[in-house]
């Protein structure tokens, strides 16, 4: 029996440690440890709720806009204000743009190198690579000359020690792609780097900048006037239309074809990494207002035990549904270690009890992570693109069902193949494809409103705190690219009295609960074969399939710069 430690897990946002117990070449147990301190909520206490989006958005430089959206939704829910339809469309456009950009970046720059062997691409015939790429894509850069150019770049990398790619497990027996497919993957890796910085200009049009575009409680902070230089005018709208068209081409002629090409060589990975059988989605993309989740593009709900015949409703305001536990986390609760707390009553009290770094293993420590452990009705849940598709599929959304069946048909695998590392990776591509369809739809609807001058983007009702109740509470739900995200807020006398975030990787990457139940990361590793414990690429593949993002921690200071908390390892 061998305990394999991967620390840090790279090509993610934040700091994650994974320990896996390997016996006879198969993972028998696993431990996921978030090693960043969590404490952003404390900074928000006493502040103006209308400013919370600007602070919470900076919890991460990758998730960016989703925390701002969750925050303004939470405040709007608390004070009781509706968002104008035009503003809702712009928010949907912002979100769909993020989905498309984020999933492309994840596939090529964070996950692809788990499947694509860069060094092996040196053996490829550029002409054969071009012929192969042209057989499943119309991308105009798929030419012998271009692939030759890329191969020469790889040769330069190799001659200098491979640079940022030096520590890969190149030549590992788990890599199965032919040289030509590896070359295609590397070429499109480089193409995606250029493309992704362009598509986010949509955020700069509507939100002023990227990352961290601007938001506004009650709407969006931009005005539309086709004839006004200082507003979103015809020139800006034409730019957005052009960027959407370019994104449509990249997703459907590069990303999805590459995803299918890579997946076709790794069908055995449809047998590993399934993990939990429970899936949670908060729903996303309002079409009739945020208060009507039944009309969302992605439905809200829970699927338990992979039973697609039933979808359970989710009420985030019910104190008995969603709770956070700390039995295995470096925190303390006033009520005790094994009690679960609903986020409205959430506590953030650090209590580090682990070994003094640097340490070889967390073995023997009951508490082993700075992530709390959320549960839905005491059930561990997987969140993310796969969960969204499962809940939508089970809810009878025909657009999702047809896309899933068509894609799986191309791979000649059953629907059950989705419940795996491969399926989770494919689900992210399908998520992007759907977002691309809806992005075009939302922009078309926005242009229809522009033509009829229905361009109000802000509801001033209840903007002033004097119009709020003395005490109120709200929750803002968002289906972020990585999964279900929620911000819970309590407001008292116009100021934030309590604030809690439960983020997607908290659901997926958290440690065991008081009952000993594993969360998604840990459970998904069980049963996975590991060919070489010194190069555990199999562990990385499954963990990366969730697209972990743990950048939810900060040092704690008050507005005057006074230090409030310190974690001691003495």
C-alpha positions as CSV (number, residue, x, y, z in Angstrom):
1,X,0.0,0.0,0.0
2,X,1.4,3.4,-1.1
3,X,0.2,6.9,-0.1
4,X,0.6,9.2,-3.2
5,X,0.8,12.9,-2.5
6,X,0.1,15.5,-5.2
7,X,0.9,18.9,-3.7
8,X,0.3,21.4,-5.2
9,X,-2.1,20.2,-7.9
10,X,-1.1,22.5,-10.7
11,X,-3.1,24.0,-13.6
12,X,-5.8,25.1,-11.3
13,X,-6.7,28.3,-9.4
14,X,-5.7,28.2,-5.8
15,X,-3.9,25.6,-3.7
16,X,-5.0,22.0,-3.5
17,X,-3.4,18.9,-2.0
18,X,-4.6,15.4,-2.9
19,X,-3.4,12.3,-1.1
20,X,-4.4,8.9,-2.6
21,X,-3.9,5.4,-1.1
22,X,-2.9,3.1,-3.8
23,X,-3.0,-0.7,-3.4
24,X,-2.2,-3.2,-6.1
25,X,-2.2,-0.3,-8.7
26,X,-5.7,1.0,-7.8
27,X,-6.8,3.9,-5.6
28,X,-8.5,2.6,-2.5
29,X,-8.9,5.8,-0.5
30,X,-8.4,9.6,-1.1
31,X,-8.1,12.8,0.7
32,X,-8.7,16.3,-0.8
33,X,-7.2,19.2,1.2
34,X,-7.8,22.9,0.5
35,X,-4.7,24.6,1.8
36,X,-5.8,28.2,1.5
37,X,-7.3,30.1,4.4
38,X,-11.0,31.0,4.0
39,X,-12.1,34.3,5.4
40,X,-13.4,36.7,2.8
41,X,-16.8,37.0,4.5
42,X,-15.3,38.8,7.5
43,X,-14.2,41.7,5.3
44,X,-17.8,42.4,4.3
45,X,-19.3,42.8,7.8
46,X,-20.5,46.3,8.3
47,X,-20.2,47.4,4.7
48,X,-22.8,48.8,2.4
49,X,-24.6,45.8,0.7
50,X,-24.5,47.6,-2.6
51,X,-20.7,47.4,-2.6
52,X,-20.5,43.7,-1.8
53,X,-20.3,42.6,-5.4
54,X,-17.0,44.6,-6.0
55,X,-15.4,42.8,-3.0
56,X,-16.7,39.3,-3.6
57,X,-15.9,39.4,-7.3
58,X,-12.2,39.6,-6.3
59,X,-12.3,36.4,-4.5
60,X,-10.9,34.9,-7.7
61,X,-9.4,36.1,-11.0
62,X,-10.9,33.2,-12.9
63,X,-14.4,32.9,-11.7
64,X,-14.6,36.8,-11.7
65,X,-18.1,37.9,-12.9
66,X,-20.0,35.1,-11.3
67,X,-19.4,36.3,-7.7
68,X,-20.5,39.8,-8.6
69,X,-23.7,38.4,-10.1
70,X,-24.3,36.2,-7.1
71,X,-23.8,39.1,-4.8
72,X,-26.2,41.6,-6.6
73,X,-28.8,38.8,-6.8
74,X,-28.5,38.2,-3.1
75,X,-28.9,41.9,-2.3
76,X,-31.8,42.2,-4.8
77,X,-33.5,39.2,-3.1
78,X,-33.0,40.8,0.3
79,X,-34.4,44.3,-0.4
80,X,-37.0,43.1,-3.0
81,X,-36.1,44.7,-6.3
82,X,-36.6,43.4,-9.8
83,X,-34.2,43.8,-12.7
84,X,-35.4,45.3,-16.0
85,X,-35.6,42.7,-18.9
86,X,-32.8,44.4,-20.9
87,X,-30.5,44.3,-17.9
88,X,-31.3,40.6,-17.4
89,X,-30.4,39.9,-21.0
90,X,-27.1,41.7,-20.6
91,X,-26.3,39.6,-17.5
92,X,-27.2,36.5,-19.5
93,X,-24.8,37.6,-22.3
94,X,-22.1,38.2,-19.7
95,X,-22.6,34.8,-18.2
96,X,-22.8,32.9,-21.5
97,X,-19.6,34.6,-22.7
98,X,-17.8,33.5,-19.5
99,X,-19.0,29.9,-20.0
100,X,-17.6,29.8,-23.5
101,X,-14.3,31.4,-22.7
102,X,-13.8,29.6,-19.4
103,X,-14.5,26.1,-20.8
104,X,-12.2,26.7,-23.8
105,X,-9.4,27.8,-21.5
106,X,-10.0,24.9,-19.2
107,X,-9.9,22.3,-22.0
108,X,-6.8,23.6,-23.7
109,X,-4.7,25.2,-21.0
110,X,-5.6,23.4,-17.8
111,X,-6.8,19.9,-18.8
112,X,-5.6,19.0,-22.4
113,X,-2.1,18.3,-21.4
114,X,-3.4,15.4,-19.2
115,X,-4.3,13.8,-22.5
116,X,-2.0,15.4,-25.1
117,X,1.7,14.5,-25.2
118,X,3.6,17.6,-26.3
119,X,6.9,15.8,-26.9
120,X,5.2,13.0,-29.0
121,X,3.9,15.8,-31.3
122,X,7.5,16.0,-32.6
123,X,7.0,12.6,-34.4
124,X,3.9,13.9,-36.3
125,X,3.7,14.3,-40.0
126,X,2.3,17.9,-40.4
127,X,0.7,17.0,-43.7
128,X,-1.2,14.0,-42.2
129,X,-2.1,16.2,-39.2
130,X,-3.7,18.7,-41.6
131,X,-5.6,16.1,-43.5
132,X,-6.9,14.6,-40.3
133,X,-7.9,18.0,-38.8
134,X,-9.6,19.0,-42.1
135,X,-11.6,15.8,-42.0
136,X,-13.6,16.9,-38.9
137,X,-13.2,20.7,-39.0
138,X,-13.4,23.7,-41.3
139,X,-10.9,25.8,-39.2
140,X,-8.9,27.7,-41.8
141,X,-5.6,27.3,-39.9
142,X,-5.6,23.5,-40.2
143,X,-2.9,23.5,-43.0
144,X,0.4,21.6,-43.4
145,X,2.3,24.9,-43.3
146,X,0.7,25.9,-40.0
147,X,1.3,22.5,-38.3
148,X,4.9,22.6,-39.5
149,X,5.3,26.0,-37.9
150,X,3.8,24.8,-34.6
151,X,6.1,21.7,-34.7
152,X,9.1,23.9,-35.2
153,X,8.0,25.9,-32.1
154,X,7.8,22.6,-30.1
155,X,11.3,21.8,-31.3
156,X,12.6,25.1,-30.0
157,X,10.8,24.4,-26.6
158,X,12.4,21.0,-26.5
159,X,15.9,22.3,-27.3
160,X,15.6,24.7,-24.3
161,X,14.2,22.2,-21.9
162,X,10.5,22.6,-22.7
163,X,10.1,25.8,-20.6
164,X,6.8,25.8,-18.8
165,X,6.1,22.3,-20.0
166,X,9.3,20.8,-18.6
167,X,7.6,18.9,-15.7
168,X,5.0,17.0,-17.7
169,X,4.8,13.2,-17.7
170,X,5.6,13.0,-21.4
171,X,6.0,9.5,-22.6
172,X,3.8,8.1,-19.8
173,X,2.0,4.9,-20.9
174,X,-1.3,6.5,-20.1
175,X,-0.9,8.8,-23.1
176,X,-2.6,7.2,-26.1
177,X,-3.0,9.9,-28.8
178,X,-1.3,9.4,-32.2
179,X,1.5,12.0,-32.9
180,X,-0.8,13.8,-35.4
181,X,-3.6,14.3,-32.9
182,X,-1.0,15.5,-30.3
183,X,0.2,18.1,-32.8
184,X,-3.3,19.2,-33.5
185,X,-3.9,19.6,-29.8
186,X,-0.7,21.7,-29.3
187,X,-1.5,23.9,-32.3
188,X,-5.0,24.6,-31.0
189,X,-3.7,25.2,-27.5
190,X,-1.8,28.2,-29.0
191,X,-4.8,29.3,-31.1
192,X,-6.9,29.3,-27.9
193,X,-4.5,31.5,-26.1
194,X,-5.0,34.2,-28.8
195,X,-8.8,33.7,-29.1
196,X,-9.7,33.8,-25.4
197,X,-8.3,37.3,-24.9
198,X,-10.6,38.6,-27.6
199,X,-13.9,37.1,-26.6
200,X,-13.8,38.6,-23.2
201,X,-14.0,42.1,-24.8
202,X,-17.8,41.4,-24.6
203,X,-17.4,41.9,-20.9
204,X,-15.5,45.2,-21.4
205,X,-18.4,46.5,-23.6
206,X,-21.1,45.8,-21.0
207,X,-19.1,45.8,-17.8
208,X,-16.3,48.2,-18.5
209,X,-13.4,45.8,-18.1
210,X,-12.2,42.2,-17.7
211,X,-11.5,40.6,-15.4
212,X,-13.8,41.9,-12.7
213,X,-16.4,43.7,-14.9
214,X,-18.7,46.1,-13.1
215,X,-22.2,45.2,-11.8
216,X,-25.0,47.1,-10.2
217,X,-27.7,46.2,-7.7
218,X,-31.0,46.7,-9.6
219,X,-29.5,46.3,-13.1
220,X,-26.3,46.7,-15.0
221,X,-24.0,49.8,-15.0
222,X,-24.2,50.6,-18.7
223,X,-26.6,52.5,-21.0
224,X,-27.6,51.7,-24.6
225,X,-28.0,54.4,-27.2
226,X,-27.0,53.6,-30.7
227,X,-26.4,57.3,-31.5
228,X,-24.5,58.3,-28.3
229,X,-20.7,58.2,-28.2
230,X,-20.5,57.7,-24.4
231,X,-23.1,54.8,-24.4
232,X,-23.1,51.4,-25.9
233,X,-23.7,52.4,-29.4
234,X,-23.9,50.8,-32.9
235,X,-20.2,50.5,-33.1
236,X,-20.0,48.6,-29.8
237,X,-22.9,46.4,-30.6
238,X,-21.3,45.5,-33.9
239,X,-18.1,44.6,-32.1
240,X,-20.1,42.3,-29.8
241,X,-21.8,40.7,-32.8
242,X,-18.4,40.1,-34.5
243,X,-16.9,38.6,-31.3
244,X,-19.9,36.2,-30.9
245,X,-19.5,35.1,-34.5
246,X,-15.8,34.4,-33.9
247,X,-16.6,32.5,-30.7
248,X,-19.2,30.4,-32.5
249,X,-16.6,29.4,-35.1
250,X,-14.0,28.5,-32.5
251,X,-16.3,26.5,-30.3
252,X,-17.8,24.5,-33.2
253,X,-14.8,24.2,-35.5
254,X,-12.0,23.8,-33.0
255,X,-13.0,23.0,-29.4
256,X,-15.8,20.5,-29.9
257,X,-14.0,18.6,-32.8
258,X,-10.8,18.4,-30.7
259,X,-12.8,17.2,-27.7
260,X,-14.4,14.5,-29.7
261,X,-11.1,13.5,-31.3
262,X,-9.3,13.2,-28.0
263,X,-12.2,11.4,-26.3
264,X,-12.3,8.8,-29.1
265,X,-8.9,7.5,-28.0
266,X,-9.8,7.5,-24.2
267,X,-13.1,5.7,-24.1
268,X,-11.7,3.5,-21.2
269,X,-11.9,6.6,-19.1
270,X,-15.7,6.3,-19.3
271,X,-15.3,3.6,-16.7
272,X,-13.4,5.7,-14.1
273,X,-13.9,8.8,-12.1
274,X,-17.7,8.7,-11.7
275,X,-17.6,9.3,-8.0
276,X,-20.8,10.5,-6.4
277,X,-24.2,9.7,-7.8
278,X,-25.9,12.9,-6.6
279,X,-26.1,16.1,-8.7
280,X,-27.1,19.6,-7.8
281,X,-27.9,22.6,-10.0
282,X,-29.2,26.0,-9.0
283,X,-30.3,26.7,-12.5
284,X,-29.2,29.6,-14.7
285,X,-30.1,32.0,-17.5
286,X,-33.5,33.6,-16.5
287,X,-35.9,34.1,-19.4
288,X,-38.8,35.6,-17.5
289,X,-37.0,37.2,-14.6
290,X,-34.8,35.8,-11.8
291,X,-37.9,35.1,-9.7
292,X,-39.1,32.4,-12.0
293,X,-36.5,29.5,-12.0
294,X,-39.0,27.3,-13.8
295,X,-38.3,29.4,-16.9
296,X,-34.5,29.2,-16.7
297,X,-32.6,27.7,-19.6
298,X,-30.9,25.4,-17.0
299,X,-33.4,24.2,-14.5
300,X,-32.9,24.1,-10.7
301,X,-33.0,20.8,-9.0
302,X,-31.3,17.7,-7.5
303,X,-30.9,14.2,-8.9
304,X,-30.1,11.5,-6.4
305,X,-28.5,8.1,-7.0
306,X,-28.4,8.9,-10.8
307,X,-32.2,8.3,-10.9
308,X,-33.1,10.3,-14.0
309,X,-36.8,9.7,-13.4
310,X,-37.1,12.2,-10.6
311,X,-35.8,15.7,-10.0
312,X,-36.0,17.1,-6.4
313,X,-36.8,20.8,-5.8
314,X,-34.2,22.9,-4.2
315,X,-35.0,25.7,-1.7
316,X,-31.8,27.5,-0.6
317,X,-33.7,29.4,2.1
318,X,-34.8,26.3,3.9
319,X,-32.5,26.0,6.9
320,X,-32.8,22.2,6.7
321,X,-31.7,21.8,3.1
322,X,-28.2,23.3,2.7
323,X,-25.8,23.1,5.7
324,X,-22.0,23.4,6.1
325,X,-20.1,21.0,8.3
326,X,-16.6,21.3,9.8
327,X,-16.0,17.8,11.2
328,X,-12.9,17.5,9.0
329,X,-12.2,21.2,8.5
330,X,-9.8,23.6,10.2
331,X,-12.7,25.7,11.7
332,X,-14.7,25.7,14.9
333,X,-18.4,26.3,15.5
334,X,-20.0,27.5,18.7
335,X,-22.5,24.7,18.6
336,X,-19.8,21.9,18.3
337,X,-17.8,20.0,15.7
338,X,-20.6,17.8,14.3
339,X,-23.4,20.3,13.8
340,X,-24.3,21.6,10.4
341,X,-25.1,25.3,9.9
342,X,-27.2,27.0,7.3
343,X,-25.2,29.8,5.6
344,X,-27.5,32.6,6.8
345,X,-26.2,31.6,10.3
346,X,-22.7,30.7,9.0
347,X,-19.6,31.2,11.1
348,X,-16.0,31.7,9.9
349,X,-13.7,30.9,12.8
350,X,-10.3,29.5,12.0
351,X,-9.0,26.6,14.1
352,X,-5.9,25.0,12.5
353,X,-5.1,21.7,14.1
354,X,-3.0,20.1,11.4
355,X,0.7,19.3,11.2
356,X,3.3,22.0,11.0
357,X,4.4,22.5,7.3
358,X,6.2,21.2,5.5
359,X,4.6,17.8,6.2
360,X,4.8,14.5,4.3
361,X,1.2,13.4,4.9
362,X,-2.1,14.4,6.6
363,X,-2.6,10.8,7.6
364,X,-3.8,10.5,11.2
365,X,-5.4,14.0,11.3
366,X,-9.2,14.0,11.6
367,X,-9.2,17.6,10.3
368,X,-7.3,18.2,7.1
369,X,-8.7,21.1,5.0
370,X,-9.6,24.7,5.0
371,X,-12.7,24.0,3.0
372,X,-15.9,23.5,4.9
373,X,-18.2,20.6,3.9
374,X,-21.6,21.6,2.4
375,X,-24.4,19.1,2.2
376,X,-27.9,19.1,0.7
377,X,-30.2,17.3,3.1
378,X,-27.1,15.7,4.4
379,X,-26.2,14.3,1.0
380,X,-22.9,15.0,-0.7
381,X,-23.4,16.5,-4.1
382,X,-21.5,16.9,-7.3
383,X,-21.9,20.3,-9.0
384,X,-20.6,21.6,-12.3
385,X,-21.3,21.1,-16.0
386,X,-22.1,17.4,-15.6
387,X,-24.5,18.2,-12.8
388,X,-26.2,20.9,-14.9
389,X,-26.6,18.5,-17.8
390,X,-27.9,15.6,-15.6
391,X,-30.5,17.8,-13.9
392,X,-31.6,19.4,-17.3
393,X,-31.7,16.0,-19.0
394,X,-33.8,14.5,-16.2
395,X,-36.0,17.6,-16.2
396,X,-37.0,16.9,-19.8
397,X,-35.2,19.8,-21.5
398,X,-35.2,18.6,-25.1
399,X,-32.4,20.9,-26.3
400,X,-30.1,19.4,-23.7
401,X,-31.3,15.8,-24.3
402,X,-30.8,16.1,-28.1
403,X,-27.3,17.5,-27.8
404,X,-26.2,14.9,-25.3
405,X,-27.6,12.0,-27.3
406,X,-26.1,13.3,-30.6
407,X,-22.6,13.8,-29.0
408,X,-22.6,10.4,-27.3
409,X,-23.8,8.9,-30.5
410,X,-20.7,10.2,-32.3
411,X,-18.5,8.6,-29.7
412,X,-20.7,5.4,-29.8
413,X,-21.0,5.3,-26.0
414,X,-24.1,5.1,-23.8
415,X,-25.6,7.9,-21.7
416,X,-24.1,6.3,-18.6
417,X,-20.6,7.2,-20.0
418,X,-21.3,10.7,-18.7
419,X,-20.8,9.5,-15.2
420,X,-17.0,9.4,-15.4
421,X,-13.9,11.5,-15.8
422,X,-14.4,11.4,-19.6
423,X,-18.0,12.2,-19.3
424,X,-17.3,15.2,-17.0
425,X,-14.8,16.5,-19.5
426,X,-17.3,16.0,-22.4
427,X,-20.1,17.6,-20.4
428,X,-18.0,20.8,-20.1
429,X,-17.8,20.9,-23.9
430,X,-21.5,20.4,-24.2
431,X,-22.0,23.1,-21.7
432,X,-20.0,25.5,-23.9
433,X,-21.9,24.5,-27.0
434,X,-25.3,25.2,-25.3
435,X,-23.9,28.5,-23.9
436,X,-22.9,29.4,-27.5
437,X,-26.4,28.7,-28.8
438,X,-28.0,30.8,-26.0
439,X,-25.4,33.6,-26.3
440,X,-26.6,34.2,-29.9
441,X,-30.2,34.0,-28.8
442,X,-29.7,36.5,-25.9
443,X,-27.9,38.9,-28.2
444,X,-30.6,38.6,-30.8
445,X,-33.2,39.4,-28.2
446,X,-31.2,42.4,-26.9
447,X,-31.0,43.8,-30.5
448,X,-34.7,43.4,-30.8
449,X,-35.1,45.6,-27.7
450,X,-32.6,48.1,-29.0
451,X,-34.7,48.4,-32.2
452,X,-37.8,49.2,-30.2
453,X,-36.0,51.5,-27.7
454,X,-36.7,49.2,-24.8
455,X,-33.3,49.7,-23.3
456,X,-33.8,50.5,-19.6
457,X,-31.0,48.9,-17.7
458,X,-31.6,49.9,-14.1
459,X,-34.5,49.9,-11.6
460,X,-34.0,52.7,-9.1
461,X,-36.7,51.4,-6.9
462,X,-35.4,50.7,-3.3
463,X,-31.9,51.9,-4.2
464,X,-31.7,54.0,-1.0
465,X,-31.3,52.0,2.2
466,X,-34.0,54.1,3.9
467,X,-36.5,52.1,1.8
468,X,-35.3,48.8,3.1
469,X,-36.6,46.8,6.0
470,X,-34.6,47.3,9.2
471,X,-33.6,43.7,8.9
472,X,-33.7,41.5,5.8
473,X,-31.9,38.6,4.2
474,X,-31.4,37.2,0.7
475,X,-29.6,34.6,-1.3
476,X,-28.1,34.9,-4.7
477,X,-27.8,31.7,-6.8
478,X,-25.6,31.4,-9.8
479,X,-24.6,28.4,-12.0
480,X,-20.9,29.4,-12.4
481,X,-18.9,27.5,-15.0
482,X,-17.6,25.3,-12.2
483,X,-21.0,24.7,-10.7
484,X,-23.5,25.8,-8.1
485,X,-22.5,29.1,-6.4
486,X,-24.5,30.9,-3.7
487,X,-24.0,34.1,-1.6
488,X,-26.2,34.4,1.5
489,X,-26.5,37.9,3.0
490,X,-28.1,39.3,6.2
491,X,-28.7,43.1,6.3
492,X,-29.3,45.1,9.4
493,X,-29.8,48.9,9.5
494,X,-28.6,49.2,6.0
495,X,-25.3,47.4,6.6
496,X,-24.1,43.8,6.1
497,X,-24.6,41.8,9.3
498,X,-23.5,38.4,8.0
499,X,-22.3,37.1,4.6
500,X,-21.4,33.6,3.5
501,X,-20.3,32.1,0.2
502,X,-20.6,28.5,-0.7
503,X,-18.6,28.0,-3.9
504,X,-18.5,25.1,-6.4
505,X,-15.2,23.7,-5.3
506,X,-16.4,23.8,-1.7
507,X,-19.1,21.3,-2.8
508,X,-16.7,19.2,-4.9
509,X,-13.4,19.5,-3.0
510,X,-14.4,19.5,0.6
511,X,-13.3,16.9,3.2
512,X,-15.4,14.2,4.8
513,X,-18.5,15.1,6.8
514,X,-19.4,14.0,10.3
515,X,-20.8,10.7,8.9
516,X,-17.5,10.0,7.0
517,X,-19.1,10.6,3.6
518,X,-16.6,11.7,1.0
519,X,-17.2,14.6,-1.3
520,X,-16.8,14.6,-5.1
521,X,-13.0,14.8,-5.5
522,X,-12.3,12.1,-3.1
523,X,-15.1,9.7,-4.2
524,X,-14.2,10.1,-7.9
525,X,-10.7,8.8,-7.3
526,X,-11.8,5.5,-5.8
527,X,-11.2,2.6,-8.1
528,X,-8.9,4.5,-10.5
529,X,-5.9,2.6,-11.7
530,X,-2.5,4.2,-11.3
531,X,0.2,2.9,-13.6
532,X,3.1,4.7,-12.0
533,X,2.9,6.2,-8.5
534,X,5.8,8.5,-9.2
535,X,3.9,10.0,-12.1
536,X,0.2,9.9,-11.1
537,X,-1.3,11.4,-14.2
538,X,-4.5,9.4,-13.6
539,X,-5.1,11.4,-10.4
540,X,-4.5,14.7,-12.1
541,X,-6.9,13.8,-15.0
542,X,-9.9,13.1,-12.7
543,X,-9.2,16.1,-10.4
544,X,-8.8,18.4,-13.4
545,X,-12.1,17.2,-14.9
546,X,-13.8,19.2,-12.1
547,X,-11.8,22.4,-13.0
548,X,-10.9,23.1,-9.3
549,X,-10.9,26.7,-8.2
550,X,-9.8,27.3,-4.6
551,X,-8.9,31.0,-4.6
552,X,-11.4,31.9,-1.9
553,X,-8.9,33.0,0.8
554,X,-7.4,36.2,2.0
555,X,-5.4,37.6,4.9
556,X,-7.8,39.3,7.3
557,X,-7.4,43.1,7.9
558,X,-9.8,45.8,8.9
559,X,-10.2,49.0,6.8
560,X,-7.3,50.6,8.7
561,X,-4.9,47.8,7.9
562,X,-5.0,46.2,11.4
563,X,-4.3,42.5,11.3
564,X,-7.3,40.5,12.5
565,X,-6.3,36.8,12.4
566,X,-3.3,34.7,11.9
567,X,-2.9,31.0,11.4
568,X,-0.1,29.6,13.5
569,X,1.8,26.4,12.7
570,X,3.8,26.4,15.9
